[in-house]
């Protein structure tokens, strides 16, 4: 899109949730030719330059070209991907690695960073600005504020010119999102996917009946997974085993959702904000726990957010993530850790469960966590397929990939072989982020995540 004078242009991917508020402010000085949030970016940049970045509330990656040169920027949590490639005299910007022609170097713009021309990236937004914990804070005050902020986050993400659905696994996170959406939609479409007999199928049906959604499900087979794997890996652009494992059900749930809606809300981020992973109960010391929660939230740009965005976009579906509303993220980060720390006498994410009392029956709110691929019934399928195709000597011969960390399993080697076939030769494996060792005692659940 080009501004009215023709001296500034923008390419934009995402959604600016406060664009109407910004538009009202800008209309006194600019003539708008559309109702798009994209045009708001142009006029805001004309007025404020790079200072505009601190005013944006949304998920976005964009490039603006004008007299000052080229500005590229990515949202504070990295919900939308952004890469820049270089060769002499040229810069290339894309949302996918496979879009690049042969270049000298490709780098990811990190979450919350911007870059002007060939200068170094700078961080314009901190998801976790240095602030003291909220004290004193009673449990009732905390749960009320979490509920209020989460309701606002959901309402903000219902803004759309097309119907908005929900990706519903039947787990706590997606069920809460669906329940908060339901009063604001005439007909809420919900979607789930899994193999025959998968726990998520029954759980999602129960939630759909409780909320009265128009429910759709896709039951996929082992043969369909085998056929889909090259496309899953091509779209995901990763051979990381936990990430691919969790992307398989996400690919199928986005497929069925795209047949009915263009936008869907999903539950990514709740485990990172409210300590949903079992291994966190073994992290000793509040400082270490705070650091771990920050770390796994910041790594979402290379794990669950990459999965959600790539699998959604593979089917033309925009996936929005209310739990990662920046206001909610920053509030959750400041909660006293004694309210968040997992303990044996209460379930994981108990504070979130308490905040959502009354939204859903206790039988649903009290469900224990399952990893996404486990709930969909396909968690062990990739490893079994890989073991059929690759023996241990072949794995030992091939596990050291030039320019990348060693492959950790036959499953990961199997995915790497596919990745190398479907990606351009010019894309280096060093660009593939890695989750934690899927076989380590700590971090197993955080690798590849849940979003259930």
VEXBA-582573 format. One record per atom (N, C-alpha, C): x, y, z. Coordinates in steps of 0.02 Angstrom, whole numbers, padded with zeros to 5 digits, always signed. Layout:
BEGIN
XYZ ...
***
This chain:
BEGIN
+00043-00059+00000 +00000+00000+00000 +00045+00062+00000 +00023+00113-00037 +00062+00175-00045 +00022+00232-00014 +00057+00281+00016 +00022+00338+00045 -00003+00386-00010 -00038+00439+00011 -00071+00483-00037 -00022+00521-00081 +00038+00534-00055 +00088+00570-00095 +00130+00523-00139 +00125+00459-00126 +00163+00411-00165 +00236+00406-00147 +00256+00433-00088 +00327+00431-00069 +00341+00384-00011 +00291+00344+00008 +00299+00296+00063 +00257+00235+00047 +00285+00176+00057 +00248+00114+00044 +00260+00064+00100 +00212+00019+00108 +00215-00031+00162 +00193-00099+00136 +00226-00150+00160 +00203-00219+00153 +00193-00245+00224 +00136-00275+00238 +00115-00288+00307 +00081-00355+00312 +00097-00392+00365 +00064-00454+00381 +00043-00452+00454 -00021-00463+00468 -00042-00465+00538 -00106-00426+00550 -00112-00401+00612 -00172-00365+00633 -00152-00315+00687 -00173-00252+00678 -00162-00199+00728 -00228-00190+00765 -00230-00213+00827 -00294-00214+00863 -00318-00145+00885 -00272-00098+00892 -00293-00030+00911 -00294+00018+00851 -00304-00009+00791 -00300+00034+00732 -00357+00084+00728 -00416+00068+00755 -00471+00116+00753 -00457+00176+00798 -00428+00163+00856 -00409+00218+00901 -00356+00262+00868 -00306+00231+00838 -00254+00269+00804 -00282+00307+00744 -00328+00276+00709 -00358+00307+00650 -00394+00372+00668 -00433+00369+00723 -00470+00429+00745 -00423+00487+00759 -00366+00471+00786 -00316+00522+00800 -00285+00550+00736 -00274+00506+00687 -00239+00526+00626 -00284+00560+00575 -00350+00549+00580 -00395+00577+00529 -00395+00653+00528 -00375+00684+00582 -00372+00758+00582 -00317+00784+00536 -00268+00741+00520 -00210+00764+00480 -00201+00726+00415 -00240+00673+00404 -00229+00631+00345 -00296+00611+00314 -00295+00602+00249 -00353+00578+00212 -00345+00503+00202 -00392+00464+00229 -00389+00391+00222 -00428+00370+00160 -00400+00321+00125 -00433+00295+00065 -00460+00225+00076 -00451+00198+00135 -00475+00130+00150 -00492+00126+00224 -00519+00069+00243 -00533+00056+00314 -00482+00008+00344 -00428-00003+00308 -00378-00053+00327 -00331-00028+00381 -00311-00075+00425 -00260-00057+00475 -00192-00046+00442 -00183-00072+00381 -00120-00061+00346 -00108+00012+00333 -00161+00048+00313 -00153+00119+00298 -00136+00159+00361 -00160+00136+00419 -00143+00169+00482 -00067+00169+00492 -00035+00114+00474 +00038+00110+00481 +00073+00165+00441 +00050+00175+00380 +00080+00226+00337 +00076+00295+00368 +00016+00315+00388 +00006+00383+00414 +00038+00392+00482 +00039+00340+00522 +00072+00345+00587 +00148+00354+00578 +00175+00319+00530 +00247+00326+00516 +00263+00396+00489 +00218+00423+00447 +00228+00491+00423 +00234+00541+00480 +00193+00530+00532 +00191+00577+00588 +00247+00565+00639 +00263+00503+00653 +00304+00488+00711 +00369+00450+00694 +00378+00430+00632 +00438+00391+00616 +00442+00327+00656 +00503+00308+00675 +00512+00245+00711 +00480+00245+00780 +00465+00303+00807 +00431+00306+00872 +00362+00275+00869 +00334+00266+00809 +00268+00236+00802 +00265+00166+00833 +00322+00130+00834 +00322+00060+00853 +00294+00049+00924 +00310+00095+00969 +00288+00086+01038 +00213+00093+01046 +00178+00118+00994 +00106+00130+00999 +00064+00074+00969 +00095+00025+00940 +00058-00027+00905 +00040-00084+00952 -00023-00103+00950 -00047-00160+00989 -00071-00212+00940 -00034-00266+00933 -00056-00316+00885 -00004-00369+00872 -00017-00408+00820 +00032-00457+00796 +00050-00435+00725 +00115-00427+00712 +00132-00397+00648 +00204-00410+00628 +00214-00409+00563 +00280-00402+00532 +00269-00355+00473 +00312-00305+00466 +00302-00259+00409 +00368-00229+00387 +00366-00203+00326 +00422-00165+00297 +00394-00100+00269 +00424-00045+00288 +00404+00021+00263 +00463+00052+00226 +00451+00073+00164 +00504+00103+00124 +00487+00176+00108 +00533+00221+00119 +00522+00292+00105 +00588+00328+00099 +00586+00393+00109 +00646+00434+00099 +00701+00418+00149 +00683+00392+00208 +00733+00374+00258 +00763+00305+00245 +00735+00269+00197 +00760+00203+00183 +00708+00150+00200 +00731+00093+00224 +00688+00035+00236 +00686+00018+00310 +00626+00019+00338 +00614-00001+00407 +00578-00067+00408 +00604-00116+00446 +00569-00179+00456 +00559-00188+00531 +00503-00219+00550 +00488-00227+00621 +00444-00288+00632 +00450-00317+00692 +00412-00376+00711 +00381-00365+00779 +00322-00394+00791 +00285-00381+00853 +00323-00406+00914 +00305-00381+00974 +00345-00393+01034 +00356-00465+01053 +00310-00510+01035 +00318-00580+01054 +00335-00625+00996 +00339-00597+00936 +00357-00638+00878 +00301-00683+00854 +00239-00660+00859 +00182-00700+00836 +00185-00708+00760 +00208-00655+00727 +00216-00658+00654 +00291-00662+00636 +00310-00703+00588 +00380-00712+00571 +00406-00657+00524 +00471-00646+00527 +00502-00596+00483 +00576-00612+00474 +00597-00618+00411 +00667-00632+00395 +00693-00578+00347 +00758-00567+00350 +00790-00521+00303 +00851-00556+00274 +00859-00551+00208 +00915-00581+00173 +00955-00528+00137 +01021-00540+00129 +01065-00490+00102 +01108-00519+00045 +01119-00478-00004 +01175-00488-00050 +01195-00419-00074 +01254-00410-00104 +01278-00342-00120 +01227-00300-00157 +01209-00243-00127 +01164-00195-00159 +01091-00211-00151 +01074-00266-00117 +01004-00286-00112 +00987-00313-00043 +00925-00300-00021 +00898-00330+00039 +00831-00362+00021 +00818-00420+00048 +00755-00456+00036 +00721-00468+00102 +00655-00457+00104 +00617-00466+00165 +00561-00515+00151 +00551-00564+00195 +00499-00614+00184 +00476-00643+00251 +00419-00676+00248 +00392-00711+00307 +00411-00785+00307 +00443-00808+00254 +00462-00879+00248 +00532-00885+00219 +00569-00934+00243 +00636-00946+00218 +00636-00966+00145 +00586-01005+00125 +00585-01031+00057 +00569-00976+00005 +00552-00917+00027 +00538-00863-00020 +00601-00831-00048 +00658-00841-00015 +00719-00805-00034 +00752-00834-00096 +00776-00790-00140 +00823-00813-00191 +00890-00826-00159 +00939-00853-00195 +01005-00861-00165 +01034-00794-00141 +01052-00791-00078 +01079-00730-00048 +01141-00749-00007 +01178-00698+00015 +01238-00711+00054 +01222-00731+00126 +01168-00704+00153 +01150-00718+00222 +01076-00706+00233 +01046-00744+00277 +00977-00735+00298 +00977-00734+00374 +00940-00688+00403 +00933-00686+00476 +00861-00673+00494 +00841-00699+00551 +00775-00686+00578 +00777-00620+00617 +00727-00578+00605 +00719-00519+00649 +00688-00545+00714 +00721-00536+00771 +00693-00563+00833 +00629-00527+00853 +00590-00560+00894 +00528-00529+00921 +00544-00462+00953 +00500-00413+00942 +00508-00348+00974 +00565-00307+00949 +00592-00324+00889 +00649-00288+00861 +00630-00254+00795 +00667-00202+00779 +00660-00167+00716 +00730-00155+00687 +00731-00141+00623 +00794-00127+00589 +00784-00074+00536 +00827-00025+00534 +00824+00028+00484 +00884+00022+00437 +00869+00011+00373 +00922+00001+00323 +00969-00055+00344 +01034-00045+00340 +01080-00098+00358 +01109-00089+00428 +01076-00048+00468 +01097-00039+00537 +01081-00099+00580 +01107-00102+00640 +01094-00160+00684 +01021-00159+00708 +00992-00218+00719 +00924-00219+00747 +00924-00189+00817 +00870-00155+00835 +00863-00131+00904 +00797-00155+00932 +00797-00164+00997 +00737-00188+01031 +00694-00129+01051 +00636-00124+01021 +00592-00067+01036 +00540-00085+01089 +00531-00149+01104 +00480-00170+01152 +00506-00228+01194 +00498-00223+01260 +00514-00277+01306 +00449-00308+01330 +00436-00372+01315 +00375-00403+01341 +00374-00403+01417 +00434-00404+01448 +00438-00408+01521 +00482-00350+01546 +00456-00289+01545 +00496-00233+01571 +00511-00242+01645 +00570-00220+01667 +00588-00230+01738 +00538-00195+01784 +00500-00234+01820 +00451-00208+01867 +00447-00254+01927 +00434-00228+01986 +00428-00272+02044 +00364-00313+02041 +00364-00369+02077 +00303-00410+02082 +00248-00371+02115 +00186-00389+02101 +00128-00356+02129 +00119-00380+02201 +00131-00336+02249 +00123-00354+02319 +00095-00295+02358 +00055-00306+02409 +00023-00370+02425 -00034-00383+02376 -00049-00447+02364 -00101-00464+02316 -00138-00525+02341 -00202-00518+02353 -00242-00574+02374 -00261-00616+02313 -00275-00680+02325 -00294-00725+02270 -00355-00699+02233 -00405-00675+02269 -00466-00652+02237 -00453-00593+02191 -00409-00548+02212 -00392-00491+02170 -00357-00513+02107 -00312-00562+02114 -00275-00586+02056 -00320-00621+02006 -00364-00664+02030 -00407-00702+01983 -00456-00655+01948 -00480-00604+01983 -00526-00557+01951 -00491-00517+01896 -00429-00498+01909 -00392-00458+01859 -00372-00502+01799 -00352-00564+01812 -00337-00610+01757 -00398-00619+01713 -00455-00630+01743 -00518-00640+01706 -00534-00578+01664 -00526-00519+01694 -00543-00457+01659 -00496-00448+01599 -00432-00458+01609 -00385-00448+01555 -00393-00499+01500 -00409-00560+01518 -00418-00612+01468 -00482-00599+01427 -00535-00577+01460 -00596-00559+01423 -00582-00503+01373 -00544-00453+01394 -00527-00398+01349 -00485-00423+01290 -00439-00469+01304 -00397-00495+01251 -00437-00533+01199 -00485-00572+01222 -00528-00610+01176 -00571-00563+01135 -00602-00514+01167 -00645-00466+01131 -00605-00429+01078 -00545-00409+01094 -00502-00373+01047 -00490-00415+00984 -00483-00481+00994 -00467-00525+00938 -00528-00550+00900 -00586-00530+00921 -00647-00544+00883 -00659-00492+00828 -00619-00439+00829 -00625-00386+00779 -00607-00416+00711 -00655-00418+00665 -00642-00449+00600 -00700-00434+00553 -00685-00432+00488 -00737-00425+00438 -00766-00492+00417 -00739-00546+00444 -00761-00614+00427 -00774-00653+00492 -00812-00708+00489 -00825-00747+00549 -00761-00773+00582 -00761-00775+00648 -00703-00798+00687 -00722-00862+00724 -00682-00914+00716 -00693-00977+00750 -00643-00989+00805 -00644-01050+00833 -00597-01067+00887 -00570-01137+00875 -00504-01144+00885 -00471-01209+00882 -00479-01241+00950 -00518-01294+00954 -00542-01321+01018 -00517-01393+01028 -00466-01401+01070 -00443-01468+01086 -00483-01501+01142 -00520-01460+01179 -00555-01486+01238 -00515-01480+01301 -00452-01456+01296 -00412-01442+01355 -00431-01376+01386 -00400-01360+01441 -00418-01300+01479 -00413-01237+01437 -00356-01226+01404 -00342-01162+01373 -00390-01145+01317 -00398-01192+01271 -00443-01179+01214 -00516-01177+01237 -00534-01216+01288 -00603-01216+01312 -00621-01149+01344 -00574-01120+01381 -00585-01055+01411 -00593-01002+01357 -00551-01004+01306 -00557-00956+01251 -00626-00963+01218 -00647-01024+01205 -00713-01035+01174 -00769-01009+01217 -00765-01020+01283 -00817-00997+01328 -00821-00921+01330 -00764-00887+01327 -00765-00814+01326 -00789-00786+01260 -00779-00822+01206 -00804-00801+01140 -00879-00809+01134 -00906-00861+01164 -00974-00882+01148 -01027-00827+01156 -01027-00786+01210 -01079-00735+01217 -01077-00681+01163 -01021-00676+01128 -01012-00622+01079 -01018-00645+01007 -01040-00706+00997 -01048-00733+00930 -01117-00764+00922 -01148-00751+00865 -01214-00781+00852 -01206-00856+00842 -01159-00876+00802 -01145-00947+00790 -01070-00957+00793 -01046-00988+00847 -00974-00999+00855 -00955-01067+00826 -00910-01065+00778 -00886-01127+00748 -00823-01149+00786 -00823-01212+00808 -00765-01240+00842 -00737-01299+00802 -00672-01312+00810 -00638-01360+00767 -00589-01402+00809 -00587-01466+00793 -00536-01509+00823 -00515-01561+00772 -00458-01594+00785 -00433-01646+00741 -00393-01696+00782 -00394-01758+00760 -00356-01809+00794 -00366-01876+00760 -00328-01925+00782 -00336-01992+00757 -00394-02026+00793 -00421-02078+00764 -00479-02113+00794 -00462-02134+00865 -00508-02118+00911 -00498-02135+00981 -00457-02086+01021 -00435-02031+00990 -00393-01982+01025 -00433-01948+01081 -00401-01935+01138 -00436-01902+01194 -00466-01835+01176 -00432-01796+01133 -00456-01729+01116 -00524-01731+01081 -00538-01783+01043 -00601-01785+01006 -00660-01785+01053 -00658-01830+01102 -00714-01834+01151 -00717-01771+01194 -00659-01746+01215 -00658-01687+01258 -00686-01626+01222 -00667-01617+01159 -00691-01560+01121 -00766-01565+01108 -00791-01626+01096 -00863-01634+01087 -00901-01614+01150 -00874-01633+01208 -00907-01615+01271 -00910-01539+01280 -00855-01505+01266 -00853-01432+01272 -00901-01400+01222 -00901-01426+01161 -00945-01399+01109 -01018-01406+01129 -01036-01464+01157 -01106-01474+01180 -01122-01425+01237 -01075-01416+01283 -01087-01372+01340 -01098-01299+01316 -01060-01278+01267 -01063-01208+01244 -01111-01197+01186 -01134-01250+01155 -01179-01243+01099 -01145-01217+01037 -01084-01240+01024 -01049-01217+00964 -01069-01261+00904 -01056-01236+00845 -01062-01276+00784 -00995-01310+00774 -00992-01374+00793 -00929-01408+00800 -00911-01449+00738 -00847-01446+00720 -00822-01482+00661 -00759-01519+00682 -00751-01581+00660 -00691-01618+00676 -00664-01655+00615 -00600-01666+00616 -00567-01703+00563 -00529-01761+00596 -00548-01822+00578 -00515-01882+00603 -00466-01905+00549 -00402-01902+00564 -00352-01919+00513 -00320-01987+00529 -00293-02017+00478 -00264-02084+00483 -00188-02081+00479 -00157-02137+00494 -00084-02141+00488 -00062-02127+00417 -00098-02154+00368 -00080-02144+00299 -00084-02070+00280 -00135-02035+00306 -00141-01964+00292 -00084-01924+00324 -00061-01946+00382 -00003-01913+00413 +00059-01923+00370 +00070-01985+00346 +00128-01999+00304 +00127-01955+00241 +00067-01948+00211 +00063-01907+00150 +00072-01833+00165 +00049-01811+00224 +00051-01740+00241 +00119-01717+00266 +00161-01762+00291 +00223-01742+00324 +00267-01696+00281 +00279-01711+00216 +00320-01665+00178 +00292-01594+00175 +00225-01588+00170 +00195-01521+00168 +00198-01488+00237 +00187-01527+00289 +00193-01500+00357 +00263-01471+00368 +00314-01508+00350 +00383-01486+00360 +00400-01428+00313 +00375-01430+00252 +00387-01374+00206 +00357-01310+00232 +00298-01313+00258 +00266-01253+00285 +00297-01232+00352 +00312-01280+00394 +00341-01266+00460 +00413-01239+00453 +00448-01262+00402 +00517-01243+00389 +00564-01264+00446 +00548-01320+00477 +00589-01345+00532 +00590-01421+00531 +00645-01449+00555 +00650-01521+00565 +00654-01539+00638 +00645-01490+00682 +00646-01501+00754 +00591-01551+00773 +00610-01607+00803 +00563-01662+00812 +00502-01644+00855 +00511-01614+00915 +00451-01597+00954 +00405-01548+00918 +00435-01502+00880 +00395-01452+00845 +00356-01484+00788 +00389-01527+00749 +00353-01562+00695 +00298-01605+00723 +00313-01640+00778 +00264-01685+00809 +00200-01647+00827 +00208-01587+00855 +00149-01549+00875 +00117-01512+00816 +00156-01503+00761 +00128-01469+00702 +00081-01514+00663 +00088-01580+00670 +00046-01625+00631 -00028-01615+00648 -00049-01620+00712 -00120-01607+00726 -00141-01536+00711 -00094-01488+00720 -00111-01418+00705 -00124-01409+00631 -00088-01444+00589 -00099-01441+00517 -00170-01464+00500 -00192-01518+00530 -00258-01545+00514 -00314-01504+00544 -00304-01477+00605 -00357-01436+00634 -00365-01371+00596 -00310-01343+00571 -00314-01282+00530 -00346-01298+00462 -00334-01357+00438 -00364-01377+00374 -00441-01377+00379 -00467-01409+00431 -00541-01411+00437 -00568-01342+00454 -00532-01303+00494 -00556-01236+00511 -00560-01191+00450 -00511-01197+00405 -00508-01153+00347 -00566-01165+00299 -00599-01221+00306 -00657-01235+00263 -00719-01197+00285 -00716-01165+00344 -00775-01131+00372 -00762-01059+00392 -00701-01042+00413 -00685-00974+00436 -00617-00953+00409 -00603-00889+00413 -00538-00863+00393 -00494-00843+00452 -00524-00838+00511 -00488-00818+00572 -00509-00866+00628 -00461-00887+00669 -00478-00930+00726 -00434-00912+00785 -00463-00916+00845 -00426-00904+00906 -00399-00970+00933 -00341-00967+00965 -00308-01027+00990 -00277-01013+01058 -00256-01067+01092 -00236-01061+01162 -00163-01057+01177 -00121-01042+01127 -00049-01037+01139 -00035-00985+01193 +00013-01000+01236 +00038-00952+01285 +00016-00963+01357 -00039-00998+01368 -00063-01006+01436 -00015-01045+01480 +00015-01097+01453 +00062-01137+01492 +00122-01097+01514 +00144-01052+01471 +00203-01011+01486 +00187-00957+01537 +00127-00930+01536 +00109-00877+01582 +00092-00903+01652 +00058-00961+01654 +00030-00986+01716 +00061-01052+01739 +00122-01066+01716 +00161-01123+01739 +00123-01189+01728 +00107-01202+01665 +00067-01261+01649 +00107-01324+01638 +00173-01320+01637 +00214-01380+01624 +00234-01413+01690 +00229-01479+01693 +00242-01515+01755 +00314-01506+01779 +00362-01500+01734 +00432-01494+01755 +00444-01430+01796 +00400-01380+01789 +00410-01318+01825 +00403-01327+01901 +00369-01380+01922 +00363-01393+01994 +00430-01413+02024 +00477-01432+01981 +00544-01453+02005 +00595-01396+02000 +00574-01338+01977 +00619-01280+01975 +00619-01247+02043 +00675-01246+02075 +00681-01221+02144 +00704-01149+02144 +00672-01110+02187 +00691-01040+02194 +00649-00995+02150 +00622-00942+02179 +00577-00899+02140 +00613-00864+02084 +00677-00846+02095 +00715-00814+02041 +00723-00859+01982 +00739-00922+01994 +00747-00970+01939 +00680-00982+01904 +00626-00987+01942 +00561-00998+01910 +00541-00938+01868 +00551-00878+01894 +00535-00818+01854 +00576-00817+01790 +00639-00832+01795 +00682-00833+01736 +00660-00886+01686 +00639-00944+01711 +00617-00997+01666 +00553-00979+01631 +00505-00948+01666 +00443-00928+01635 +00455-00875+01581 +00499-00827+01596 +00516-00778+01545 +00549-00811+01485 +00594-00858+01499 +00630-00891+01445 +00585-00930+01398 +00539-00969+01427 +00496-01010+01383 +00445-00966+01347 +00427-00909+01376 +00382-00863+01340 +00419-00830+01282 +00480-00809+01294 +00518-00778+01239 +00535-00828+01184 +00542-00892+01201 +00557-00942+01150 +00496-00963+01110 +00438-00940+01128 +00378-00958+01090 +00383-00939+01016 +00421-00887+01002 +00428-00865+00931 +00458-00920+00889 +00496-00967+00919 +00527-01022+00883 +00494-01089+00896 +00440-01089+00935 +00407-01153+00951 +00333-01149+00934 +00291-01141+00984 +00219-01144+00973 +00192-01090+00927 +00222-01030+00929 +00198-00977+00885 +00217-00991+00813 +00276-01019+00802 +00295-01038+00735 +00247-01091+00708 +00233-01140+00749 +00186-01193+00730 +00117-01164+00712 +00091-01121+00756 +00023-01095+00745 +00019-01052+00682 +00067-01007+00674 +00065-00963+00616 +00075-01002+00551 +00125-01046+00549 +00141-01080+00486 +00086-01129+00466 +00059-01165+00515 +00006-01214+00497 -00059-01178+00479 -00073-01122+00511 -00131-01083+00492 -00124-01054+00422 -00067-01021+00410 -00057-00989+00345 -00052-01040+00288 -00033-01102+00304 -00032-01155+00253 -00101-01164+00223 -00153-01148+00262 -00222-01155+00239 -00258-01089+00232 -00221-01034+00233 -00252-00968+00227 -00293-00949+00289 -00274-00975+00346 -00310-00963+00409 -00267-00920+00455 -00295-00864+00478 -00259-00821+00525 -00274-00845+00596 -00222-00863+00633 -00228-00888+00701 -00210-00832+00750 -00256-00816+00795 -00245-00764+00845 -00241-00795+00914 -00200-00764+00958 -00182-00796+01021 -00195-00749+01080 -00256-00751+01108 -00274-00703+01161 -00230-00707+01223 -00206-00766+01242 -00165-00770+01302 -00101-00729+01296 -00080-00714+01235 -00019-00676+01225 -00033-00602+01211 -00090-00579+01232 -00102-00507+01234 -00050-00476+01280 -00018-00423+01257 +00040-00396+01293 +00021-00372+01363 -00039-00345+01371 -00060-00323+01438 -00068-00382+01485 -00095-00438+01461 -00102-00497+01503 -00035-00528+01518 +00009-00531+01467 +00076-00559+01477 +00113-00520+01531 +00112-00455+01528 +00149-00414+01577 +00118-00420+01646 +00052-00425+01651 +00021-00433+01716 +00039-00501+01746 +00034-00554+01706 +00050-00620+01731 +00122-00625+01755 +00167-00590+01720 +00237-00591+01738 +00249-00559+01807 +00206-00515+01827 +00215-00480+01891 +00179-00514+01949 +00142-00567+01935 +00106-00601+01989 +00155-00630+02039 +00140-00627+02104 +00183-00660+02153 +00190-00734+02137 +00250-00760+02138 +00261-00828+02115 +00229-00880+02160 +00215-00863+02222 +00179-00912+02264 +00109-00926+02238 +00081-00880+02197 +00016-00891+02167 +00021-00931+02102 +00080-00936+02075 +00090-00968+02009 +00125-01035+02015 +00170-01043+02062 +00212-01103+02069 +00169-01166+02071 +00183-01215+02027 +00148-01279+02031 +00164-01314+02098 +00112-01345+02127 +00121-01382+02190 +00081-01446+02187 +00099-01493+02230 +00065-01557+02230 -00007-01552+02252 -00024-01500+02292 -00091-01495+02320 -00139-01455+02275 -00117-01438+02215 -00161-01402+02169 -00140-01417+02097 -00187-01415+02050 -00170-01432+01981 -00128-01378+01948 -00096-01396+01893 -00058-01346+01855 -00106-01293+01830 -00080-01233+01823 -00120-01175+01800 -00181-01163+01845 -00174-01177+01910 -00231-01172+01954 -00258-01101+01958 -00214-01051+01952 -00237-00982+01956 -00281-00965+01896 -00263-00989+01837 -00306-00980+01779 -00372-01016+01788 -00370-01076+01815 -00432-01114+01827 -00478-01075+01874 -00448-01047+01927 -00489-01008+01975 -00518-00946+01942 -00479-00914+01898 -00502-00854+01865 -00561-00868+01818 -00568-00929+01796 -00620-00946+01747 -00676-00987+01776 -00681-00990+01843 -00736-01024+01875 -00803-00995+01851 -00851-01039+01836 -00916-01018+01813 -00923-01014+01738 -00866-01013+01703 -00869-01012+01630 -00887-01081+01602 -00863-01132+01636 -00870-01201+01612 -00881-01246+01673 -00910-01305+01662 -00918-01352+01718 -00850-01371+01748 -00850-01388+01812 -00788-01406+01846 -00754-01466+01813 -00794-01511+01783 -00765-01570+01750 -00720-01549+01692 -00734-01493+01661 -00692-01468+01606 -00635-01425+01633 -00652-01380+01680 -00600-01337+01709 -00547-01377+01746 -00566-01436+01770 -00519-01476+01810 -00478-01525+01770 -00485-01525+01704 -00447-01574+01664 -00372-01563+01671 -00336-01619+01675 -00263-01616+01676 -00237-01606+01606 -00177-01579+01603 -00146-01561+01540 -00122-01622+01501 -00132-01620+01435 -00101-01667+01388 -00063-01626+01337 -00006-01651+01315 +00028-01619+01259 -00016-01624+01198 -00010-01574+01154 -00054-01568+01096 -00054-01632+01054 +00005-01657+01038 +00009-01717+00996 -00017-01779+01032 -00009-01781+01098 -00034-01837+01137 -00110-01836+01138 -00140-01778+01149 -00212-01772+01148 -00243-01789+01081 -00205-01776+01027 -00229-01791+00960 -00215-01863+00939 -00180-01900+00981 -00170-01971+00967 -00113-01987+00920 -00070-01938+00903 -00018-01951+00854 +00052-01938+00881 +00061-01937+00947 +00125-01916+00975 +00182-01964+00958 +00168-02028+00955 +00221-02076+00942 +00227-02099+00871 +00185-02071+00828 +00182-02095+00759 +00245-02079+00720 +00270-02018+00726 +00330-01999+00689 +00390-02041+00707 +00398-02056+00773 +00454-02097+00794 +00449-02167+00765 +00389-02194+00763 +00380-02262+00736 +00394-02264+00661 +00370-02212+00625 +00384-02209+00553 +00459-02204+00541 +00493-02163+00581 +00565-02153+00573 +00604-02217+00587 +00583-02254+00638 +00619-02315+00654 +00611-02368+00600 +00556-02365+00563 +00548-02411+00506 +00595-02393+00449 +00609-02327+00443 +00647-02304+00385 +00722-02297+00398 +00743-02289+00461 +00813-02274+00476 +00837-02320+00532 +00892-02356+00519 +00920-02397+00573 +00973-02358+00612 +00996-02386+00666 +01041-02351+00711 +01108-02334+00677 +01138-02379+00637 +01200-02360+00603 +01192-02300+00556 +01136-02299+00520 +01124-02242+00475 +01116-02177+00515 +01082-02182+00572 +01075-02122+00614 +01143-02097+00638 +01185-02143+00661 +01251-02123+00685 +01294-02092+00630 +01283-02115+00569 +01321-02087+00512 +01297-02017+00493 +01232-02004+00502 +01203-01943+00475 +01184-01890+00527 +01192-01905+00590 +01164-01861+00641 +01201-01794+00648 +01262-01791+00622 +01299-01727+00625 +01287-01688+00561 +01247-01635+00566 +01229-01595+00508 +01274-01534+00506 +01308-01521+00450 +01352-01463+00446 +01314-01398+00461 +01342-01358+00505 +01312-01293+00520 +01254-01295+00568 +01238-01354+00596 +01181-01359+00642 +01200-01403+00701 +01160-01400+00753 +01170-01445+00810 +01159-01517+00789 +01191-01564+00822 +01180-01635+00803 +01107-01655+00811 +01084-01696+00765 +01016-01722+00769 +01010-01769+00829 +00952-01768+00862 +00947-01801+00927 +00914-01870+00925 +00884-01888+00869 +00849-01952+00866 +00839-01971+00793 +00821-02034+00782 +00805-02056+00715 +00744-02019+00688 +00698-02002+00732 +00640-01963+00711 +00662-01896+00683 +00708-01863+00717 +00731-01798+00694 +00770-01804+00629 +00808-01857+00621 +00843-01868+00558 +00793-01879+00501 +00741-01916+00515 +00689-01927+00464 +00659-01861+00441 +00643-01816+00490 +00616-01751+00473 +00668-01708+00436 +00731-01714+00456 +00783-01676+00423 +00790-01696+00349 +00786-01760+00335 +00790-01782+00266 +00735-01751+00224 +00674-01750+00252 +00618-01719+00216 +00631-01645+00208 +00653-01612+00262 +00666-01540+00261 +00715-01522+00206 +00768-01561+00200 +00818-01547+00149 +00789-01555+00079 +00741-01601+00070 +00710-01611+00004 +00663-01554-00015 +00628-01526+00035 +00575-01478+00019 +00599-01405+00025 +00658-01393+00054 +00683-01325+00062 +00736-01310+00009 +00743-01247-00011 +00794-01230-00060 +00864-01246-00033 +00910-01267-00075 +00978-01283-00051 +01013-01224-00018 +00993-01163-00036 +01026-01104-00009 +01008-01090+00064 +00955-01123+00090 +00934-01111+00159 +00975-01157+00205 +01010-01126+00252 +01054-01164+00297 +01015-01194+00354 +01032-01255+00376 +00998-01284+00434 +01011-01247+00499 +01062-01204+00500 +01075-01166+00562 +01019-01117+00577 +00976-01102+00528 +00921-01056+00539 +00862-01089+00575 +00865-01155+00582 +00810-01191+00615 +00821-01188+00690 +00773-01157+00726 +00777-01155+00798 +00768-01225+00827 +00790-01234+00888 +00784-01299+00920 +00749-01292+00987 +00700-01335+00998 +00671-01341+01065 +00717-01383+01107 +00698-01395+01168 +00741-01433+01212 +00743-01507+01193 +00792-01541+01221 +00799-01612+01208 +00734-01647+01229 +00699-01679+01182 +00634-01709+01199 +00640-01767+01247 +00701-01791+01260 +00709-01849+01304 +00738-01829+01371 +00747-01763+01381 +00773-01740+01446 +00717-01741+01497 +00735-01752+01559 +00684-01756+01612 +00649-01689+01620 +00687-01635+01620 +00658-01568+01627 +00651-01537+01558 +00593-01510+01545 +00584-01475+01482 +00548-01517+01430 +00534-01581+01443 +00502-01623+01393 +00437-01593+01370 +00395-01570+01418 +00331-01544+01398 +00336-01476+01364 +00387-01438+01382 +00394-01372+01352 +00418-01376+01280 +00445-01433+01260 +00469-01441+01192 +00411-01457+01146 +00391-01410+01107 +00336-01422+01061 +00269-01402+01089 +00265-01400+01156 +00207-01370+01188 +00141-01406+01180 +00087-01372+01199 +00022-01401+01203 -00030-01358+01168 -00041-01298+01192 -00093-01253+01167 -00161-01285+01171 -00170-01334+01216 -00234-01370+01220 -00283-01335+01266 
***
